[in-house]
């Protein structure tokens, strides 16, 4: 209150309470009292307190610095509960501010609110530059003379292009294998920064404990409980893994530090931050946005992802949202790969774009814990994998009159393949299966094309990649995702036909995968129903036929609605 009242009020109300106090300020005018600096705003008092604290030995010291909200704003806001959006001062308030802090700007100039910078040879500027030099230079600073890295050879990824020859593995296991190979690479190995918040064993990363160790600035000062196991918890001063504990915010902070090292230190470190996908954007979305704003580079890897793929852990862990939450981040490239070859192509190209071409982007990739056989990479599919979609398997019987396109992403590709077989064998529908690796990339491409066409109306109009995929295709389109339906819906306007979107809107459940996929209505049976329903809407089937198939597939039409139950 004293900060907004006159010096006379301050003198009477505070010092006037005691004759001795009043005598202490008798030599000061009311104006001088009004400008009397409170402790937290007096550099000399702050310095004296800090000096005393640093020289005090034997116990910790706390400095209580009393400050006033809006200090220096005077009538415009000092000590007042004004809106935080207060941004402008009138001319009188600017003059008051100038005079209070002794800024050498004339009355004629003050209304223009010019910036004031002391002369280069002034005491203030010399002091500031001396301190910055002593502290290692100006901050923040960004280097631009960064030498690019060479993209790892195709040979490193070759095994993943070939598939698993019938052996069942999860995409998480594939990712850890890729990471281990990158860590052994002679050129890139020392630059790889694995970051994990506590769940390293959940992701099958314990083999890396022995390979590169867990970083600790003091080394291992204790005997781990698993010391007798082959893959024990090994900490070392030269360890390479950042094991952050149950701390996604700390892990993301380490990711930002490593992912901006190219600009702050001239070192092209490549961070891989692996975490439960549900605990990324929902917990640390603000930090991800901050990293994006700092032009961070690296790979965010959402492990155990997919609402129906991480079975048995209920609504807290089962993620069907993160890919949608990633949409607003402008420089974040996202992928939801199903197979080993897709993951390998995406990671290799990500390194190329970020560290050889030096694009200011970063990646979010989801990996799953469901085991299944990984096929070999179809010929000519690389471009589509990176653009967001490619034809995985054509219909084995294209002679049927009824046509369909089945879009699957992540583990839902396997459900689309099952549905393809059912449709062809039982219901005479020729269905092609497409693997959608990134709805966001498909949408980004389409939006870029729309913008270009808008700004170049007389030029030959471009066609979005997603539209090109279905040129001259008369089949209905059904998409199944382990994420919310908004993802496939986000590309609907560029498709030649109305899309039937199946997704996992709603809370998770502690159930096995078959039950979860039935509950969320995304398994092969629902893809079949969605296909036949779309054909019936076009008049190519009767709705009574669809109703009959619902009974044949043992689907309960009166079951709980997963979106609200």
PyMOL commands that set and color helices and strands:
alter all, ss='L'
color gray80, all
select helices_A, chain A and resi 7-13+15-17+19-24+30-34+39-41+43-55+74-76+91-100+107-110+123-134+154-161+171-184+189-191+207-211+248-259+261-264+277-279+281-293+314-317+322-325+340-356+382-387+412-426+439-455+465-469+486-489+492-494+513-519+524-537+543-552
alter helices_A, ss='H'
color red, helices_A
select strands_A, chain A and resi 168-169+192-196+214-215+235-236+242-243+270-276+299-303+332-335+362-366+372-373+389-393+402-408+429-436+476-480+499-502
alter strands_A, ss='S'
color yellow, strands_A
deselect
rebuild
show_as cartoon
